[in-house]
Amino acid sequence: MKTLQAGDKAPDFKVNDQDGNSISSKDYKGKKWVVFFYPKASTPGCTAEACNLRDNYKKLQKEGYELLGVSADSEKRQKNFKEKYDFPFPLLADENKEVINGFGVWGPKKFMGRTYDGIHRKTFIMDESGTITRVIDKVKTKDHAAQILD
């Protein structure tokens, strides 16, 4: 798994969001944007992270950031997650792992002594030209917006 780093270009992608709308990396041309990857919708850590971003969304927007959440969940699961917690940003249903593999966040993980493949919780911050300016590897789920704004 080759994870993209600061200085790399964000990959081109076109994937559906929770409502079946096609979302493309080209939609963010000329904008500062944040892509946060999370393992599974509606799980405790992912919920804490997304709710923290929701609660600080206005601050993030004031700094010029657009947000995009990504996991390998289905559109239906993403829609339920978004509606339950009233997220103001789209959640990509990346079931074919196009964006996940493009950014290089799929790979071996360890949990309770067993190894399995899954999504690594990481956040990528891009500038207006689509260049990655920062990668947050150690996401603090309850204080993630502060990490982005730091």
Order of alpha helices (4+ residues) and beta strands (2+ residues): beta-beta-beta-alpha-alpha-beta-alpha-beta-alpha-beta-beta-beta-beta-alpha
